[in-house]
């Protein structure tokens, strides 16, 4: 638990940094220019929704910022964990060949990794 005494400003900084990391991770998966540009939209949309709702409701923004940061960091960590797999799939795509089919075992491992990463990151930043 690294963040129990963080201010709203510090949470915004953490959310912006994790959003930038998410955009960079998503851009690394893009194969076309428009995909690189579009990969910036989800973090921007998330920030806009959080900011807009917190202003409209005049409520505590720490929890939405925590959730945004959590999701962004989990996706970045999983991008790093599956870097070799993504590199292989992108190489196949660039070569004009179809991607490998995902097996049930691979899906189960991914879901386990997703849940474990989410819990660990939540404990770390929660």
C-alpha angles and dihedrals in degrees: 000000000000100000113050095121101037118136124228090257091054090049090052090051091049091048092049092049092048090046090053090049090050092050091051092048091050092047090056088063096049120104099185133052095242089053090054090052093044092051089071093058101076095057091044092048091049092051091047093051093048093047094044096048094045091051093045094048096033087220138140108290098193096093096051090046090050091051093047091049091047094052093044094049093046091053092047092049092049090049088056094044092052096039094120093048092049091047090053093048092048090050090053091048093050090049090055094246125128119262121256116270114250112239125216089249092054090048091051091050090049093050091049090049091048094052093043092048092048092051094046094047091045091052091046098050099025 
